[in-house]
Amino acid sequence: MDTLAVIRELAERQFGAEPGTVDPDLPLQDIGIDSLGYLEFLFELEDAVGVPIPPKDVTDVRTLRELASVVDRLIAEHPAPAEPRQ
């Protein structure tokens, strides 16, 4: 999964930007993400990537690229669901 692409697409949808126009290196506030919007965005992102994103892990995140790095780490640390037995 290309985490940064998922995050960019979600940000573009949620904050009304044209597809492909969100710069992942801009500060979040320059994209139009305020603190409440950021929390809502994180809930949507958790659903999209399938892992919990603890707020303490993303409080210092300043850009979407930094957020993607944190999410990639969380995905790597999150145990995969057990395969169903047959």
N, C-alpha and C positions, 0 to 999 in steps of 0.2 A: 504494500500500500504506500502510495506517495502522500504522506501525512501533510506536507505543506500544501499540496494541491487540494486536498480535502478541506483544510482550514481556509485557504483562499476562497474556494467556491462557497463555503458556508458563510464566510464574512461578506462576500459580494451579495449573496442572497439576503442575508439578514440586515445588512446596512444599506441596501439599495444601490450598490455600485454596478457598473457595467461589467460583464464577464471579462476577465483578463486585465482589469484595470487596477486592481489593488496591489500596491507595492508591498511585498512581505517584509521589507526593511524599514518602512516608515513607522514612527511611533504610533501606538494604538490610538491615541487621541487625535492624531492627524487623519486617521481613517474614519473617525467619527464614533469611536467606541468609548463610551463613558463607563463608569464603574458598574452601574446597574446593567447596562447593555453587555458588559464583559461577563457578568455572572450568568446572564441568560445565554450568552454565546457559549460559555463553558458547559452548560447543561446540554445544549444541542450537540456540542462537540463530543461529549461523553457518549451520547446515543450513537453518533456517527462512527466512533472508533471502537466502542464496546469495552472501554475501560474507565474506571473512576478517575477523575482528575481532582485531587484534593486541592482546595484553595491555597493551602500553605505552599504547595509546589509551584504555583504560578503567580504569586504576589509580586515578584520582582521582574516578571516578563514585561518587556517593553515593545516587542515587535511580534508579528505573526511568525517570523522565522525562529525566534527564540521559543515561542510557544510550541512550534513543531518539534524542536529539539527536546523539550520537556516531555511532550506527548510520546515521542519515539522512545524515550527512556522508560516512561511508565508502561508502554506496551511491552517492551522487552522484559520488564520486571514482573508484569502481571502473568500469573500462571494461566496457561491455556486450559480451556474447559476439557474435562475428561471425555474421551471418546465413548459413545454409548456401547454397552456390551451387546453382543449378538448371541 
